[in-house]
Amino acid sequence: MKSTLIIGLGIQGNKRKKVLNKMGVNVVTVDPYNDKANYKSVKDLNNYVLKNISHVFICTPFSQRIEYLDFFKNYNVKFLIEKPLINSNNEKNFFIKNKKILRDKIYVSYNHRFERCLNLLKNILEKRKIGKLYFIEMTYGNGTAKDIKNSNWKDKGDAVINDLIPHLLDLNDYLFKIIPKYSKLSVKNRFENKSTDYFNILTNFKSITLDIKVSYLFWKNYFKIYISGAKGFISLNGLPKWGKCNLTYGKRIYPSGKPIMKTYNFKPVDNTWKKEINLFLNNKFKPFDLKKNIDIYNFIKKC
């Protein structure tokens, strides 16, 4: 019987394990610091276990990921890696060097792509219902500043940028098929933490103005996208995984009348983890786009 391996039983690893267990998947775990793991090290895995592993979830700190990719890259396994794929020049060079062998093996986790509300938003955009796009506002935040402050490895550098900006850059790729360029029109602050806990940037792509904001200081989960176009607007508030979520499409009335609006409400259900894991386990993901992931890395590096 084939097995799925989870390396790292922290927050993400345990979430993955919970979903996999409900799906009836045979799970093997490795974590040097968690006594509930089956093994302390991948070197403890015997040949029988290694030969029966088909998928590997790497849920470790960024600095450890290359070690595990290098260990398993010549095995017939697929990898799910938590976003973002690249966090250092060392990782970038590793993926460039191993692009051919890893191209069809890696899936980078961006589970917001599986939100029903974002699927609908994408559908409205593809039907060009709001016409030429003028400006986009994207805000993503939560209230975890204190949790970050209490973490020795999280409260470093540009924490909120590394954590939340990749999601919004990936959504730009998903919704608009582009990774925006970095702009010097940006503000970042460390209001409560040693690391960045607030960041706002204003940039442009294809003559469209893009305003991105992320923070750990919203005190509750917060997600909003507003898109203005020549024929109307789209406003998305919240995500179903957190509770109340609605999307409003407004049709412009000339010259300046009240738009004709339709609002869609979404039940507070989170199926994104299961949907993403299903896609990964069934090998239905596309080869990873190295250029896109390098563009995300370069954007974040400049922030």
Secondary structure, DSSP 8 states (H G I E B T S, - for coil): --EEEEE--SHHHHHHHHHHHHTT--EEEE-SS-TTSSBS-GGG--HHHHHTEEEEEE-S-GGGHHHHHHHHTTSS-EEEEES-S--SHHHHHHHHHTHHHHTTTEEEE-GGGG-HHHHHHHHHHHTTTT-SEEEEEEEEE-S-HHHHHT-TTTSSSSHHHHHHHHHHHHHHHHHHS------S-EEEE-SSSSS--EEEEEEEETTEEEEEEEES-SSS-EEEEEEEETTEEEEEE--TTTS-EEEEEEEEETTTEEEEEEEEEE-S---HHHHHHHHHHTT------HHHHHHHHHHHHH-
